[in-house]
Every structure is written in structure tokens, then in C-alpha cells.
Amino acid sequence: MGGGVKKWVVVVVAAVAVMVNLWSGVGAQPQVPCYFIFGDSLVDNGNNNGIASLARANYLPYGIDFPAGPTGRFSNGKTTVDVIAELLGFDDYIPPYANARGRQILGGVNYASAAAGIRDETGQQLGARISFSGQINNYKNTVAQMVDILGDEDSAANYLSQCVYTLGMGSNDYLNNYFMPQTYSTSRQYTPEQYADVLIQQYSQGIQVLYNYGARKVALIGVGQIGCSPNSLAQNSPDGSTCVESYNFANRIFNNRLKSLVDDLNNNLPQAKFTYIDAYGIFQDIISNPSNFGKYFRYTYV
């Protein structure tokens, strides 16, 4: 991962560190016992490898710069959550749910799935994927295993309350749902404002379930500028280089609703800390000030 990407990952880690009142460096002992990850292709590290999906990355050139080669990461090397795990002091990367076994789960699990969204139908044109509700069900299975390992529900609840959770969902609900009118009806059913409300309502319900199953330190990552993604530029930009404003406008609506949700969660869920991470603003800084992120820095959005 280039220095520019690592620089903005450090911004994310700093936000998580403030949330849990910790800071750790590479090689230090982890300051939290476990790290749980929910998301899509930006952080999937192998959960789609064994399912019937077009959204898979377990072949070259993916992983060309990763020591283990292609693993299912949609990247040439590490993903952001790999770097976060390193900077938080973990000795190894957080394993995908598909491979996590036994006491390994005590260090955390990655449930992310490429093409997944908050809505269950999102990404269905790409085949199988694990939606947010499916990822929650997998987490519930993990919690049940942790209760068995730790001995009782109270011990598991106390353990989980010390862990970090990052959630980054919503991009595919636009790229692989709302802005695909030939396949999905949501853009005809809802205005951008209504659609954001529907997504946030469903997201909130899922987050409540995670809270009921022990999540207490949660970072919610906003949707980035998908109107500037290579796919959006190729298919919908008038000149191939100008970002698609209608896409980014919809994303800003969603992110504003997400910020309000974070405030509501902090006000209504006791003994929990929720933090909003402004991915949209981070990428705007990269686009506006690329020289700040290294001479050879380029960004992509999968």
C-alpha cells in the first residue's frame, strides 16, 4: 500500500483510537482484544472465494503485491482494515469468517463480502454475496461460539464490550442497485432523499442487533465519492473525467443521514460509543490535494 493510502488510513485509525481512548503502534501489544469488520469489496478478504459469485478476487492480478498472493482481497496488496489491524497492534490480519476457526475468533472476524449492501437484493446481478443482514447472522454465530469458549454470556459480553467494530456499508446500494434502473426498481420507487431514509432505517435496525449482541465501540464509515469511481466515469461521465454529480449528491444525502444516526445511537444506546468517519471528505482531500499524499499517489475505488 502506497504512502498516500496509508496516510488516510492513519486518519481512520486516529478516529477509532479516539473512540476507544487508545493508541498503539505497529509491533505493540493490541490495546483491544478483538476487531470485527462489516463491509463490502473495499474490505472483503476472502469471504466470497467459496461462493458462486462474479464478485471474487482470488486470482491474479489481485494480490500481486501481497505476500500470500491472491487471497480474495480486491487490492494489489493490503486493504485498509489490514493496515488498521497492524496499527492497532495485532500480530496478524483479521481472518475472514469463511476461514475463522476455534479460539482464533477471539481476535476478531472479518464478515465483509464484495457486492454486499444494506439491502438484501443489492448486488444480486453479480451472484451470491453476503448482505448486511447475512453478515449480522454470521456475527451472531461467532458470538455463540465465543460464549462456549469463554464459559458464559456475561464473560462474552464483557469481552466484546472492549472490542472495536468498523462498519462500511452503502456504496453498493447505490452502484449496484439505485443507479442500475435496468435491473432494480428502487430509483423509480424512491427519491434520493427517500432512499437514504430507507437505507438508514434498515442500517439502524442491524446496528441495534449488533449492540444487543455486544458491540459497544463502533466506527461507521460513510460512503465515498462513488461518482468519481472508474466505473462511474466510464459509463456516466460526459467527458470520462468529470465526476458524476448525481451520484455524489445522493451519497452526500446518505452521509448526512448517517451522521444523524450516529448522534441518535450515542444518545439512546447506553455504554456505547459510535463514531462517524468521513470517507467522502477524506477522498475529497485526496482529489483536491493529491501532492499531499505522495508524488506517485493514485486512488481507485472498487
Disulfide bonds with the S-S distance in Angstrom:
Cys34-Cys163 1.86
Cys228-Cys243 2.08
